[in-house]
Amino acid sequence: MNNASKKNGWNWTAIQVRYRLGISGKIKIKELTKYQIDQIEQMIGQDHVVHWELKRGERADIERFISISCYRGIRHQDGSPLRGQRSHTNARTCANSEMKEVYRKPLVLV
């Protein structure tokens, strides 16, 4: 969250949404009605990019990189670090899922 929307410990975006909907500042979240929650979700969805929209956009960007076979797309496909990090001795977490499958012992039924 940028510094403009959160100042002196107050979340000004939340205060603006609450003021525009006419909701008291002393009401607790568990006391909100379903209608008020729907109104809040609708207003936030209109004014801001919500989590699932952001993730969908990021995934579309990654798939575009992969489809045009640029450097970043190739690194995404391989599961390698793509922002210039050292990969000779580090990047264990990126390659961890691949290593588990490669080095897994075959199941022997007796």
DSSP file (Angstrom, degrees, kcal/mol; ACC not computed):
  #  RESIDUE AA STRUCTURE BP1 BP2  ACC     N-H-->O    O-->H-N    N-H-->O    O-->H-N    TCO  KAPPA ALPHA  PHI   PSI    X-CA   Y-CA   Z-CA
    1    1 A M              0   0    0      0, 0.0     5,-0.0     0, 0.0     2,-0.0   0.000 360.0 360.0 360.0 135.6    0.0    0.0    0.0
    2    2 A N    >>  -     0   0    0      1,-0.1     4,-0.8     3,-0.0     3,-0.5  -0.258 360.0-110.9 -76.5 167.0    1.4    3.4   -0.9
    3    3 A N  T 34 S+     0   0    0      1,-0.2    -1,-0.1     2,-0.2     3,-0.0   0.732 110.5  64.5 -70.9 -22.5    2.1    6.1    1.7
    4    4 A A  T 34 S+     0   0    0      1,-0.2    -1,-0.2     3,-0.1     3,-0.1   0.858 103.7  44.8 -72.0 -33.7   -0.7    8.3    0.4
    5    5 A S  T <4 S+     0   0    0     -3,-0.5     7,-2.3     1,-0.2     8,-0.7   0.699 115.5  48.5 -85.4 -17.5   -3.5    6.0    1.2
    6    6 A K  E  < S+A   11   0A   0     -4,-0.8     2,-0.4     5,-0.2    -1,-0.2  -0.935  70.5 161.4-125.0 109.2   -2.2    5.1    4.7
    7    7 A K  E >   -A   10   0A   0      3,-1.7     3,-1.9    -2,-0.5    -3,-0.1  -0.991  65.3  -5.9-133.5 131.6   -1.3    8.1    6.8
    8    8 A N  T 3  S-     0   0    0     -2,-0.4    -1,-0.1     1,-0.3     3,-0.1   0.796 127.4 -57.6  57.6  31.9   -0.8    8.4   10.5
    9    9 A G  T 3  S+     0   0    0      1,-0.3     2,-0.4    -3,-0.0    -1,-0.3   0.443 111.6 118.3  83.2  -1.3   -2.0    4.8   11.0
   10   10 A W  E <   -A    7   0A   0     -3,-1.9    -3,-1.7     4,-0.0     2,-1.1  -0.847  62.3-138.2-103.0 135.2   -5.4    5.5    9.3
   11   11 A N  E  >  -A    6   0A   0     -2,-0.4     4,-1.7    -5,-0.2     3,-0.2  -0.785  19.1-171.1 -89.7  99.8   -6.4    3.7    6.2
   12   12 A W  H  > S+     0   0    0     -7,-2.3     4,-2.3    -2,-1.1    -1,-0.2   0.779  80.1  59.5 -68.5 -27.6   -8.0    6.5    4.2
   13   13 A T  H  > S+     0   0    0     -8,-0.7     4,-2.4     2,-0.2    -1,-0.2   0.932 107.1  46.9 -64.6 -44.4   -9.4    4.3    1.5
   14   14 A A  H  > S+     0   0    0     -3,-0.2     4,-2.5     1,-0.2    -2,-0.2   0.886 111.7  51.2 -63.9 -38.7  -11.4    2.4    4.0
   15   15 A I  H  X S+     0   0    0     -4,-1.7     4,-2.4     2,-0.2    -1,-0.2   0.908 110.5  49.1 -65.7 -40.9  -12.6    5.7    5.6
   16   16 A Q  H  X S+     0   0    0     -4,-2.3     4,-2.6     2,-0.2    -2,-0.2   0.920 112.2  47.4 -64.7 -43.6  -13.7    7.0    2.2
   17   17 A V  H  X S+     0   0    0     -4,-2.4     4,-1.7     1,-0.2    -2,-0.2   0.934 113.5  48.4 -62.9 -45.7  -15.6    3.8    1.3
   18   18 A R  H  X>S+     0   0    0     -4,-2.5     5,-2.4     1,-0.2     4,-0.9   0.899 112.7  48.2 -60.9 -41.8  -17.3    3.8    4.7
   19   19 A Y  H ><5S+     0   0    0     -4,-2.4     3,-0.5     1,-0.2    -2,-0.2   0.914 110.1  51.0 -66.8 -43.1  -18.2    7.5    4.4
   20   20 A R  H 3<5S+     0   0    0     -4,-2.6    -1,-0.2     1,-0.2    -2,-0.2   0.808 114.9  43.6 -66.3 -28.6  -19.6    7.0    0.9
   21   21 A L  H 3<5S-     0   0    0     -4,-1.7    -1,-0.2    -5,-0.2    -2,-0.2   0.564 110.5-121.3 -92.2  -9.2  -21.8    4.1    2.0
   22   22 A G  T <<5 +     0   0    0     -4,-0.9     2,-0.4    -3,-0.5    -3,-0.2   0.833  56.4 154.3  75.4  32.6  -22.9    5.8    5.2
   23   23 A I      < -     0   0    0     -5,-2.4    -1,-0.2    -6,-0.2    -2,-0.1  -0.792  45.8-113.2 -97.1 136.6  -21.5    3.1    7.5
   24   24 A S    >   -     0   0    0     -2,-0.4     3,-0.6     1,-0.1    -1,-0.1  -0.293  12.8-134.2 -65.8 149.4  -20.6    4.1   11.1
   25   25 A G  T 3  S+     0   0    0      1,-0.2    -1,-0.1    -6,-0.0    -6,-0.0   0.622 102.5  57.7 -78.8 -13.3  -17.0    4.0   12.1
   26   26 A K  T 3  S+     0   0    0      2,-0.1     2,-0.2     0, 0.0    -1,-0.2   0.473  80.5 106.1 -96.9  -3.3  -17.8    2.2   15.3
   27   27 A I    <   -     0   0    0     -3,-0.6     2,-0.2     1,-0.1     5,-0.0  -0.549  66.9-130.8 -78.6 142.0  -19.5   -0.8   13.8
   28   28 A K    >   -     0   0    0     -2,-0.2     3,-1.2     1,-0.1     4,-0.4  -0.545  18.6-115.3 -90.5 158.6  -17.6   -4.1   13.8
   29   29 A I  G >  S+     0   0    0      1,-0.3     3,-1.5     2,-0.2    -1,-0.1   0.880 115.2  56.5 -62.0 -39.1  -17.2   -6.2   10.7
   30   30 A K  G 3  S+     0   0    0      1,-0.3    -1,-0.3    -3,-0.0    -3,-0.0   0.670 103.2  57.0 -69.3 -13.4  -19.2   -9.1   12.2
   31   31 A E  G <  S+     0   0    0     -3,-1.2    -1,-0.3     2,-0.1    -2,-0.2   0.505  82.6 108.6 -92.7  -5.6  -22.1   -6.7   12.7
   32   32 A L    <   -     0   0    0     -3,-1.5     2,-0.1    -4,-0.4    -3,-0.0  -0.431  69.0-124.3 -70.9 145.0  -22.3   -5.7    9.0
   33   33 A T     >  -     0   0    0     -2,-0.1     4,-2.1     1,-0.1     5,-0.2  -0.416  23.0-109.4 -82.5 165.6  -25.3   -7.0    7.1
   34   34 A K  H  > S+     0   0    0      1,-0.2     4,-2.4     2,-0.2     5,-0.2   0.876 120.2  54.4 -61.6 -37.8  -24.9   -9.0    3.9
   35   35 A Y  H  > S+     0   0    0      2,-0.2     4,-2.2     1,-0.2    -1,-0.2   0.904 107.9  48.6 -63.6 -42.6  -26.2   -6.1    1.9
   36   36 A Q  H  > S+     0   0    0      2,-0.2     4,-2.3     1,-0.2    -1,-0.2   0.894 111.1  50.5 -65.9 -39.5  -23.6   -3.7    3.3
   37   37 A I  H  X S+     0   0    0     -4,-2.1     4,-2.6     2,-0.2    -2,-0.2   0.911 110.2  50.1 -64.0 -42.2  -20.8   -6.3    2.6
   38   38 A D  H  X S+     0   0    0     -4,-2.4     4,-2.4     1,-0.2    -2,-0.2   0.897 110.1  50.7 -62.7 -40.1  -22.0   -6.6   -1.0
   39   39 A Q  H  X S+     0   0    0     -4,-2.2     4,-2.4     2,-0.2    -2,-0.2   0.912 110.6  48.9 -62.7 -42.9  -22.0   -2.8   -1.3
   40   40 A I  H  X S+     0   0    0     -4,-2.3     4,-2.5     2,-0.2     5,-0.2   0.934 112.0  48.4 -62.6 -46.7  -18.5   -2.6    0.0
   41   41 A E  H  X S+     0   0    0     -4,-2.6     4,-2.3     1,-0.2    -1,-0.2   0.901 112.3  49.3 -60.6 -41.6  -17.3   -5.3   -2.4
   42   42 A Q  H  X S+     0   0    0     -4,-2.4     4,-1.6     2,-0.2    -1,-0.2   0.913 112.2  47.1 -65.2 -43.0  -19.0   -3.6   -5.3
   43   43 A M  H  X S+     0   0    0     -4,-2.4     4,-2.0     2,-0.2     5,-0.2   0.904 113.7  47.2 -67.3 -41.2  -17.5   -0.2   -4.5
   44   44 A I  H  X S+     0   0    0     -4,-2.5     4,-2.6     1,-0.2    -1,-0.2   0.896 110.4  53.7 -66.6 -39.2  -14.0   -1.6   -4.1
   45   45 A G  H  < S+     0   0    0     -4,-2.3    -1,-0.2    -5,-0.2    -2,-0.2   0.824 110.9  46.7 -64.2 -31.5  -14.3   -3.6   -7.3
   46   46 A Q  H  < S+     0   0    0     -4,-1.6    -2,-0.2    -5,-0.1    -1,-0.2   0.899 121.8  33.3 -74.8 -42.2  -15.2   -0.4   -9.2
   47   47 A D  H  < S+     0   0    0     -4,-2.0     2,-0.3    -5,-0.1    -2,-0.2   0.751 120.0  36.1 -90.1 -26.2  -12.5    1.8   -7.8
   48   48 A H  S  < S-     0   0    0     -4,-2.6     2,-0.6    -5,-0.2    -1,-0.0  -0.846  79.9-105.9-131.1 160.4   -9.5   -0.6   -7.3
   49   49 A V        -     0   0    0     -2,-0.3     2,-0.1     4,-0.0    -4,-0.1  -0.789  43.5-144.3 -84.8 119.9   -7.9   -3.7   -8.9
   50   50 A V     >  -     0   0    0     -2,-0.6     4,-2.0    -5,-0.2     3,-0.4  -0.362  23.7 -98.1 -86.7 168.4   -8.9   -6.6   -6.7
   51   51 A H  H  > S+     0   0    0      1,-0.2     4,-2.4     2,-0.2     5,-0.2   0.876 118.6  47.4 -55.0 -50.2   -6.6   -9.6   -5.9
   52   52 A W  H  > S+     0   0    0      1,-0.2     4,-2.1     2,-0.2    -1,-0.2   0.838 110.9  52.2 -68.4 -31.7   -8.0  -12.1   -8.5
   53   53 A E  H  > S+     0   0    0     -3,-0.4     4,-2.0     2,-0.2    -1,-0.2   0.896 110.5  48.8 -67.7 -39.3   -7.9   -9.6  -11.3
   54   54 A L  H  X S+     0   0    0     -4,-2.0     4,-2.3     2,-0.2    -2,-0.2   0.918 112.1  47.8 -66.0 -43.9   -4.3   -8.8  -10.5
   55   55 A K  H  X S+     0   0    0     -4,-2.4     4,-2.5     2,-0.2    -2,-0.2   0.891 110.5  52.4 -64.5 -39.4   -3.3  -12.5  -10.4
   56   56 A R  H  X S+     0   0    0     -4,-2.1     4,-2.1     1,-0.2    -1,-0.2   0.899 110.2  48.5 -63.9 -39.9   -5.2  -13.1  -13.7
   57   57 A G  H  X S+     0   0    0     -4,-2.0     4,-2.0     2,-0.2    -2,-0.2   0.898 111.0  50.0 -65.7 -41.2   -3.2  -10.3  -15.4
   58   58 A E  H  X S+     0   0    0     -4,-2.3     4,-2.2     1,-0.2    -2,-0.2   0.913 111.0  49.3 -63.4 -42.2    0.1  -11.6  -14.0
   59   59 A R  H  X S+     0   0    0     -4,-2.5     4,-2.4     1,-0.2    -1,-0.2   0.889 109.5  51.8 -65.2 -38.7   -0.7  -15.1  -15.3
   60   60 A A  H  X S+     0   0    0     -4,-2.1     4,-1.9     2,-0.2    -1,-0.2   0.891 109.4  50.6 -64.1 -39.0   -1.6  -13.7  -18.8
   61   61 A D  H  X S+     0   0    0     -4,-2.0     4,-2.3     2,-0.2    -2,-0.2   0.917 110.5  48.7 -63.9 -43.4    1.7  -11.8  -18.9
   62   62 A I  H  X S+     0   0    0     -4,-2.2     4,-2.2     1,-0.2    -2,-0.2   0.916 111.2  49.7 -63.8 -42.9    3.7  -15.0  -18.0
   63   63 A E  H  X S+     0   0    0     -4,-2.4     4,-2.4     1,-0.2    -1,-0.2   0.854 109.5  52.5 -65.2 -33.7    1.8  -17.0  -20.7
   64   64 A R  H  X S+     0   0    0     -4,-1.9     4,-1.9     2,-0.2    -1,-0.2   0.916 108.4  50.1 -66.4 -42.7    2.6  -14.2  -23.2
   65   65 A F  H  <>S+     0   0    0     -4,-2.3     5,-1.6     1,-0.2     4,-0.5   0.910 112.6  47.5 -59.8 -42.1    6.3  -14.4  -22.4
   66   66 A I  H ><5S+     0   0    0     -4,-2.2     3,-0.8     1,-0.2    -2,-0.2   0.902 110.0  52.3 -66.5 -40.9    6.2  -18.2  -22.8
   67   67 A S  H 3<5S+     0   0    0     -4,-2.4    -1,-0.2     1,-0.2    -2,-0.2   0.842 112.3  43.9 -68.0 -32.8    4.4  -18.0  -26.1
   68   68 A I  T 3<5S-     0   0    0     -4,-1.9    -1,-0.2    -5,-0.1    -2,-0.2   0.468 105.9-131.3 -90.5  -0.2    6.8  -15.5  -27.7
   69   69 A S  T < 5 +     0   0    0     -3,-0.8    -3,-0.2    -4,-0.5    -4,-0.1   0.861  46.5 161.5  55.4  42.7    9.8  -17.5  -26.3
   70   70 A C     >< -     0   0    0     -5,-1.6     4,-2.4     1,-0.1     5,-0.2  -0.347  56.8 -93.6 -82.1 174.6   11.6  -14.5  -24.8
   71   71 A Y  H  > S+     0   0    0      1,-0.2     4,-2.3     2,-0.2     5,-0.2   0.914 126.4  48.0 -56.3 -47.6   14.2  -15.0  -22.1
   72   72 A R  H  > S+     0   0    0      1,-0.2     4,-2.2     2,-0.2    -1,-0.2   0.871 110.8  52.0 -64.3 -36.5   11.8  -14.5  -19.2
   73   73 A G  H  > S+     0   0    0     -8,-0.4     4,-2.2     2,-0.2    -1,-0.2   0.898 109.7  48.5 -66.1 -40.5    9.4  -17.0  -20.8
   74   74 A I  H  X S+     0   0    0     -4,-2.4     4,-2.2     2,-0.2    -2,-0.2   0.912 111.6  49.6 -65.7 -42.2   12.0  -19.6  -21.1
   75   75 A R  H  X>S+     0   0    0     -4,-2.3     5,-2.0    -5,-0.2     4,-1.2   0.882 109.8  52.0 -64.8 -37.5   13.1  -19.1  -17.5
   76   76 A H  H  <5S+     0   0    0     -4,-2.2     3,-0.3     2,-0.2    -2,-0.2   0.923 109.7  49.6 -62.6 -43.4    9.5  -19.4  -16.4
   77   77 A Q  H  <5S+     0   0    0     -4,-2.2    -2,-0.2     1,-0.2    -1,-0.2   0.909 113.6  44.9 -61.3 -43.0    9.1  -22.7  -18.3
   78   78 A D  H  <5S-     0   0    0     -4,-2.2    -1,-0.2    -5,-0.1    -2,-0.2   0.677 107.9-124.0 -75.6 -17.4   12.3  -24.1  -16.7
   79   79 A G  T  <5 +     0   0    0     -4,-1.2    -3,-0.2    -3,-0.3    -4,-0.1   0.731  64.0 141.1  77.4  22.3   11.4  -22.9  -13.2
   80   80 A S      < -     0   0    0     -5,-2.0    -1,-0.3    -6,-0.2     2,-0.1  -0.581  63.6 -88.5 -94.3 158.5   14.7  -21.0  -13.0
   81   81 A P        -     0   0    0      0, 0.0     3,-0.2     0, 0.0    -1,-0.1  -0.426  39.0-169.2 -64.9 141.8   15.2  -17.6  -11.5
   82   82 A L        +     0   0    0      1,-0.1    -7,-0.1    -2,-0.1    -6,-0.1   0.336  65.8  73.9-120.6   7.7   14.6  -14.9  -14.0
   83   83 A R  S    S-     0   0    0    -11,-0.0    -1,-0.1     0, 0.0   -11,-0.0  -0.016 116.4 -85.5-113.1  31.1   15.8  -11.6  -12.5
   84   84 A G  S    S+     0   0    0      1,-0.2     3,-0.1    -3,-0.2    -2,-0.1   0.582  75.6 153.4  85.7   9.8   19.5  -12.2  -12.8
   85   85 A Q        -     0   0    0      1,-0.1    -1,-0.2     2,-0.0     2,-0.2  -0.342  55.2 -93.4 -72.0 156.6   20.0  -14.1   -9.6
   86   86 A R        +     0   0    0      1,-0.1    -1,-0.1     2,-0.0     0, 0.0  -0.471  42.9 176.5 -66.6 134.9   22.9  -16.6   -9.2
   87   87 A S        +     0   0    0     -2,-0.2    -1,-0.1     2,-0.1    -2,-0.0   0.406  57.5  83.4-123.7   0.5   21.8  -20.1  -10.2
   88   88 A H  S    S+     0   0    0      1,-0.1    -2,-0.0     0, 0.0    -1,-0.0   0.963 117.7   2.5 -70.9 -50.1   24.9  -22.2  -10.0
   89   89 A T  S    S+     0   0    0      0, 0.0    -1,-0.1     0, 0.0     3,-0.1   0.577 131.4  50.8-111.9 -13.5   24.8  -22.8   -6.2
   90   90 A N        +     0   0    0      1,-0.1    -3,-0.0     2,-0.1    -5,-0.0  -0.231  65.7  79.1-107.5-161.4   21.5  -21.1   -5.3
   91   91 A A     >  +     0   0    0     -2,-0.1     4,-1.6     3,-0.1    -1,-0.1   0.845  49.7 147.7  65.4  37.5   18.0  -21.2   -6.5
   92   92 A R  H  >  +     0   0    0      1,-0.2     4,-0.9     2,-0.2    -2,-0.1   0.870  67.2  54.1 -69.0 -36.3   17.2  -24.4   -4.7
   93   93 A T  H  > S+     0   0    0      1,-0.2     4,-0.5     2,-0.2    -1,-0.2   0.861 107.2  51.0 -70.0 -32.8   13.6  -23.6   -4.1
   94   94 A C  H  4 S+     0   0    0      1,-0.2     3,-0.3     2,-0.1     4,-0.3   0.922 119.7  35.0 -67.0 -43.2   13.0  -22.9   -7.8
   95   95 A A  H  X S+     0   0    0     -4,-1.6     4,-2.6     1,-0.2    -1,-0.2   0.468  94.5  93.8 -89.9  -2.0   14.5  -26.2   -8.9
   96   96 A N  H  X S+     0   0    0     -4,-0.9     4,-2.0     1,-0.2    -1,-0.2   0.896  83.8  48.5 -61.3 -43.9   13.3  -28.1   -5.8
   97   97 A S  H  X S+     0   0    0     -4,-0.5     4,-1.3    -3,-0.3    -1,-0.2   0.879 114.2  46.7 -67.3 -36.5   10.1  -29.4   -7.4
   98   98 A E  H  > S+     0   0    0     -4,-0.3     4,-2.2     1,-0.2    -2,-0.2   0.904 110.7  52.4 -69.6 -40.9   11.9  -30.6  -10.5
   99   99 A M  H  X S+     0   0    0     -4,-2.6     4,-2.6     1,-0.2    -2,-0.2   0.869 104.4  56.5 -65.2 -36.1   14.6  -32.3   -8.5
  100  100 A K  H  < S+     0   0    0     -4,-2.0     4,-0.4     1,-0.2    -1,-0.2   0.914 111.4  42.8 -61.3 -42.3   12.1  -34.2   -6.4
  101  101 A E  H  < S+     0   0    0     -4,-1.3     3,-0.4     2,-0.2    -1,-0.2   0.869 115.6  48.4 -73.2 -36.0   10.6  -35.8   -9.5
  102  102 A V  H  < S+     0   0    0     -4,-2.2    -2,-0.2     1,-0.2    -1,-0.2   0.917 118.6  37.9 -70.2 -43.2   14.0  -36.5  -11.2
  103  103 A Y  S  < S+     0   0    0     -4,-2.6     2,-0.2    -5,-0.2    -1,-0.2   0.318  84.2 124.1 -94.6   7.9   15.6  -38.1   -8.2
  104  104 A R        -     0   0    0     -4,-0.4     3,-0.1    -3,-0.4    -3,-0.0  -0.500  64.5-121.3 -70.0 132.9   12.5  -40.0   -6.9
  105  105 A K        -     0   0    0     -2,-0.2    -1,-0.1     1,-0.1     2,-0.1  -0.499  30.6-105.4 -74.2 143.3   13.2  -43.7   -6.5
  106  106 A P        -     0   0    0      0, 0.0     2,-0.5     0, 0.0    -1,-0.1  -0.388  35.9-108.3 -68.5 148.2   11.0  -46.0   -8.5
  107  107 A L        -     0   0    0     -2,-0.1     2,-0.6    -3,-0.1    -3,-0.0  -0.658  32.7-160.2 -80.0 122.2    8.3  -47.8   -6.6
  108  108 A V        -     0   0    0     -2,-0.5     2,-0.5    -3,-0.0    -3,-0.0  -0.923   3.2-153.1-108.1 120.2    9.2  -51.5   -6.3
  109  109 A L              0   0    0     -2,-0.6    -2,-0.0     1,-0.1     0, 0.0  -0.807 360.0 360.0 -93.8 128.2    6.3  -53.9   -5.5
  110  110 A V              0   0    0     -2,-0.5    -1,-0.1     0, 0.0    -2,-0.0   0.388 360.0 360.0-110.2 360.0    7.4  -57.1   -3.8
